[in-house]
Structure formats: structure tokens, C-alpha cells
Amino acid sequence: MTKDIKYEWGEGVFTLLSWFKKEKVNNARVLVAGAGALGNEVIKDLALFGVGHIFVVDFDRIELSNLTRSVLFREEDAYAHRFKANVAAERAMEINPQIKVTPIVGNLFSEVGLALYKSVDVIIGCLDSRLARYQLNRMAMRANKTWIDGSIENLTGVVKVYTPGISCYECGLSREEFNIIMLRTGCADVVRSQTSQGRVATTPISASIVGAVQAQEAMKVIHFDSYSDGALPFTTLQGKMWRYEGLTNTTNLYKFSSWKKGCPAHDQWEPITMGDNMTAKMTVRDAIVELKKVCSVNAIEINLMNNKFIEAVISDNPEKGFNVMVPESRLDEVMASDADMRRLSYKTIFHKKFYENIDCDFPFQNLKLVEIGIPYYDIIKVSTEKGEFFVELSGDKVLFE
């Protein structure tokens, strides 16, 4: 993880801060969702602070337009169409060779295991859509973790901190906002063409200011259990909204807390049953056998609630079927790479033939769990004759240490 180190990062600098606990920060784990303008600033600041292990999640590639506000990217990265997560991880470890940064090229909701979310100290959202925030909030609440949301537009920036029991992103959505998200997710058995979103004008200044506040809040969360209740030497943005307006050089702090009873996002997956011999590399057949042992049951059903397995799609006009055999998260990619599907009108509706629950009757038992949409180091929700179990793929833990 490190080279021949003849010095300790931050020694004689951060140790002068009265609230700073060096060992705590060195051992901290932070997940950053999004490696665009905000993500660049957050990752850079976490690296400078010496956060021990940073996980960077992003499925996008670098474009030339990113270079105006992304400190970690270079022109050659854009020309090579490199993944943002990979480049951000490399550059962060160049800044501080004493930390570890793990890139995850994928969707934060369907391709990042819940056990990884549970393993970190805090989650930072550097996202650009309501849908992504909705999905990240679901994962954070399910994992019982605080997440720090940042957003920028023009010279304006906003930071909010969501913590289970105090505030929830989904609880604060208006009916109109929620309907827009549901429209984006679409029906379970239908693929509808989505209109592309235009770019939002932002500046590197807005990104640096908002990203800095997010990183600062993350440092506070990391230090929470270093102090007894009521003895924190700082205040946080939990249940609040911090707003910066660059046009008028003003900042404001608002109470911004919404926690409604019965919100489906509050469903925390616990207690966790450890599947010490389980990994996403297992076949479905072997996983079902092992799950029966782990849960001491006779029958199980695996729920693929985050990422359904798509066997085929069928177009309306013309009527034609296409075998795809991929998790739903990869469907757009597969459809875009298929010449026959690309030739169809963008208005064409595709119906999905999919599996949302997996049991002994699943016809593709030789597929690996990762091939049907279960990511590494995930927590699987299973239904049995004894009730529901939440089983961790503990055999994948070594991949994220």
C-alpha cells in the first residue's frame, strides 16, 4: 500500500489541531459517489487529510468538457476516454502515496455491495441527478450510515447531511420530484427511451467551495466516536442545509430535516448473517446450497431488488426478441452495442423478460452471482420458511481491505 516512507503524512501539521485524531483519520474509510467536479475536490481534500482508504464510485468516462473544473483530470485522459474513477484514484495516490484509493467503475446502486457501504465511516455524494441521490439515500439508510450531499450550479452551492433517525433525502422530496424519479426508473417490464439531460453550468470555484465543505463535514463524522456524547468540539450540518451564493457572496444555514414514519427508505437491513464461504464468484447453484446451510433452512429465494436479471427484451415495432442475459444495470450498454437494436427507432418500446427472485427453479444455475447482478461484498436479501435473512458475502471482504 505504501512505498518506503521516511515521514508520516500530516505530522506536525494536522496534529496541531485540537480536535484532530491522526490514528482515527489514518484508519478511516470513506466512500465517494461521483468523480466529477465535486468528486475531484472531495477526493483531493480527503487525500490531503490522509484518510486511510477512499472508495471512488463512478461509471462515466472523462470528456474534454470535464477539464475546466476537475483538478485530477488531464487532457490525455479525455482523449483516451479513461474512466473517471480510475483516474481519480491514481491521482489521489500521487498526491498522498500513504493512502489507498480503490476505484469502482459501476453504478452506486446496483454494482456496489451493501456490505461495502456498511464498512465505511461516512458516504459523500457528489452526484448530478435526483435519481442518483434517491438511490444513494436508499443504500445509506439501508446500511445505517450518514451521507453528505453536495450540489453546484453556476455560482451557487448547497451541502446537506442526511443521518438515519434525523433526516432522509426521500422524506424531503415533493410529490412532483418523486414522480420524476419514478418516471426515470420506469416500469418493471418496460424499457422506455430517456431524453438526455443537458449539462448544468458550474464553475471550478463553486466545486472547490462545496467540495471543501463536504470533506470538512466528513472529517467531523469520522471523529464522532472519538468524543463522548455532548462533548464534540464542533457542530455539524446534520439535519441542516448550508447554502453558498457566489453572486452575492452570501452563505446561509437552514434547518433542513425531514423524517417521516413509514418511509420505505428507512428499511435497515439487519441483523446481518455472515456468509464466510460466500462470494459473488459462486454459481447460483452453489450459492443456494450454501445459503440453506447458513440460514439453516430447506428453501430459499434470493431477491434481486436492486438489479433484476434480464433474459431477453422484445421490441414492439417490429415485433422481435433479443436474448441479452445481463443484469439490468448493463442493459443500456448491451442494447447500444447491438447493431440490430441500434437500428430501431429511439421511440421503440422494449418489454423485458426478467427474473427478480431467484430460487431452485431458476433456469441458469451455472451463472455466477456477479453475472446475474449481485456485486462483490454485497448483502443478499433472502426469503425462507423461517422469514427473511440478510446474508453478507463475507468471502469478498478481502477485496476491499
Secondary structure, DSSP 8 states (H G I E B T S, - for coil): -----SS-TTTTTGGGSTT--HHHHHT-EEEEE--SHHHHHHHHHHHHHT-SEEEEE---B--GGGGGS-TT--HHHHHTT-BHHHHHHHHHHHH-TTSEEEEE-S-TTTSS-HHHHHHSSEEEE--SSHHHHHHHHHHHHHHT--EEEEEEEBTEEEEEEE-TTT--TGGG--HHHHHHHHHHH--TTEE----------B-HHHHHHHHHHHHHHHHHHHTGGGS-TT--SS---BTEEEEEETTTTEEEEEE-----TT-GGG----SEEE-TT--TTSBHHHHHHHHHHHHT-S-EEEE-TTS-EEEEEEETTTTEEEEEEEEGGGHHHHHHH-HHHHTS-TT--EEEEEESEE-TT-S-TTSBGGGTT--TT-EEEEEETTEEEEEE-GGGGGGG-
